[in-house]
Each structure stands twice: as structure tokens, then as C-alpha cells.
Amino acid sequence: MILFSHPTLNANAKALINGLHKKNFLFKLYTCVAIFQGQLLFKLGEQSKLKDLKRRSLDKSWQPYTKSKSFYEFGRLLASKLHLDFLLSHEKGFFCIDKVYQKHDKWVANSLVAAKKEGITGVYAYEDGALATFAKAKKLDINCIYDLPIGYWKSARLLMQNEFDSNPNWSETLTGFNDSQTKLHKKDQELSLADIVFVASSFTKKTLEEYPGNLPEIKVIPYGFPEVSQKKKYLSLVNRKLKILFVGGLSQRKGLSYLFEAVEGLQNKVELTIIGNKAVPNCNALNIALEQHHWIPSLSHDQVLSCMREHDVFVFPSLFEGFGLVITEAMSQGVPVITTDRTAGPDVIKDGVDGWIVPAGSSEAIKEVFTKILETPEIVEQFGLAAQQKAQTRPWAVYGQEMADALSSLKQV
């Protein structure tokens, strides 16, 4: 039996929980905010100003297994709504995300003695929220199952340092260097305590080669695809521009400068739309680039999927990505994807069949694919249909089942 710990939950965590629940491996789910149909918070979520609450609603069948402690997470959400940034400051704010994870971790750790008496054999926890839990679990002979959702921090710093040096005009958008040495040391301690590590891409596994200590088994199980709910209508490219889309945070970690370089000289043949919030407000290089294209700061998830269907090709040129859910989202909408070898692309895309894998940091490679599409526009539909067929073979339920199967092979589950 497994105690599952995640402060905020997301699509992959929910799919994993569902897989554990179906296999009767779920002991308890510990999270910050859990809302179930029929509760007051669920009803309040019907109001437009409080619709974010609906995102925290969970499957009714999980309710008997769920424990929640929400003070710090509700504080974080409220401070964000009220723009009380001093309460959210990195690592130090009273309601910062680091504090949310630390408080949650300690709460779970304090629950393990009682959970052990009730028969749990494993605890599943995520990066930055596992240290206290794993330290206590080791003393109780409970399996420590670690989930690393993005690549190892040391590899990120090595790769992103290259961007600082080669693209100084974009360097201020690389905000991932703010973690203190204390926080980075805690990440390493979590890894040192893990009995098994789960990652969602081969690239994430590769980044762990920079870890200086001994590592346990690392299992790669890619996330699932969203449900394929409708078929895309493919329009002729005769007498119109190729419609290109990017969705994600607007920072150089996403390889944005290389996308902008790739469309230079093709303005009369392509139309680029960018959806995402700026990592920093005043990066001059980013602001100039956005002025030349169609920029949408934010859309709801449903609106993003709809926007994807209106485009011909999706480009995700990330330089460092644990997975990249937008890749699978675009494919599920019948949109072929161009992405790099530093994402989950190589795990979910067959290059030259249902999408394209290009070297990270190469605008020339991206432009070559654009040129190929412009010369043979029929491949948009060919690749798009193949991408959607791929999505149908791996819904989220498959990921949940594969994770549950992998966990069932651990001792005493």
C-alpha cells in the first residue's frame, strides 16, 4: 500500500493516483486543497471569480482516501490574487511555494508512524516536497519513491550557463538560478534517500548523470495524452501563410530566441502566434520580438486547445524540459509538433513520421523543417493525423496503469 504525497496535484499526479486506486494500492492521498462535488467550496467554484477552485476538485471515489491541510496553499492563492508579492517572495515569503511544500512535507512525515501501523509499505513524493518524509520513512523501513518532474538542477545550470554566455540579451529571462544553496542541497538529499526514481522522459534521466552520488534505479514512464475529442480540419496552404504556434513561459529556457530567428526571412510565408506570460517584464530582446508577431499573454486551457486546432504546426524549442505537456496536447489536437531533443519529444514522437525532433539551440534546424513544410504542405495533414493516432494509443489511463504496474513490483506493495 502506498501513501501518495503531492501538495498541489496536476494531470500526471491525478492519473497516477487513479492507477493506484484501480489496483487497490492507494493507502492515502495527502494534498493541500481537496474539493469534492457537493461541498461548499465546490459550489463556490461555480462563481466566475472563484473558478480556480474547480481546478482542485477531485474524483468523488477518492474522498475516503484523501487528507488535506490547506492553510498555506490557500494563503498562497489569496496572496497571488491580491498581488501581495512580498508574501510570495522566493524561498522567503510567508506563503511562498517553497513554504507550502515544506509544511506539507513535514505534515506527511509526522503521519508515517500511524500509517506504518496500518500497513503502508511505500511513500510516493515529489521533488522539493520529500526530504522530511523520506528521512522519517527510512527509519520506519518504508520504501521511498521519488518523482523528478524536471531535469536535475546541476545539469540545468550547466546547460543554461551556455545560454548566458551565447545569448546575453536573453539572459535576464533565465530566472531558474535563484535557488539558494540550501534548497539545492535539499534536492540532493532527497535523491540520496530515494529507493527508486521515476521520470517522464529519457532526457530527464540523462540529466541525472551529473548527480555526484549513487543513484537507485531510474524508471522512464512518459506521461499520457489528453483525450482526443474531435478531429482537426486541415485547410489548404494555397494562398495563405503557414500558421505556427508556441505555448509556454516566455523565457530563454524555452529556446524562444531560436524560434524567432527561425522565422526571420519567412514573414511573407509564415504567421507566428505566441501564447504565454513573460518571465520578466523588461527584457528588451523579448519585447522587440513579441512586437513583430501575434502575442497572447494568457488563455484558459480549453482556449489553448482550441487555438492549437486553428494552427498548422506547433513549435516547442525548449532547451531544458522534464516533459513538455504542450507537446502531447498539440498532438492530441491533430497538430504536428517540432520540438528538441531536450524534451519528451524523443519519447513520444517518431521523427519524420508524426512530428520532428531537432537539436536544441538550432534555429537553422527549425527553419529547415519550416522550409520542408512549405515545399510539401500536404505533410501537415499527414503528420497531424499520425500525431492524433499516436495520442489515441496512450491516454492518461495508460500512464496511470503503467505506473501502478511498476510500483506493484516493489517489495511488499
ZIDABEL-V805598 format. One record per helix or strand of 3 or more residues. SS is the DSSP state (~ for helix, > for strand). FROM is the first residue (numbers start at 0). TO is the last residue. If there is no record, write none. Layout:
BEGIN
ss=SS from=FROM to=TO
ss=SS from=FROM to=TO
END
This chain:
BEGIN
ss=> from=1 to=4
ss=~ from=10 to=21
ss=> from=25 to=30
ss=~ from=39 to=43
ss=~ from=47 to=55
ss=~ from=59 to=64
ss=> from=65 to=67
ss=~ from=70 to=80
ss=~ from=84 to=86
ss=~ from=96 to=116
ss=> from=121 to=125
ss=~ from=130 to=138
ss=> from=142 to=146
ss=~ from=152 to=165
ss=~ from=167 to=172
ss=~ from=180 to=192
ss=> from=195 to=198
ss=~ from=201 to=209
ss=> from=216 to=219
ss=> from=241 to=246
ss=~ from=251 to=253
ss=~ from=255 to=262
ss=> from=269 to=274
ss=~ from=283 to=290
ss=> from=293 to=295
ss=~ from=300 to=308
ss=> from=312 to=315
ss=~ from=324 to=331
ss=> from=335 to=339
ss=~ from=344 to=347
ss=> from=354 to=357
ss=~ from=362 to=374
ss=~ from=378 to=392
ss=~ from=395 to=407
END
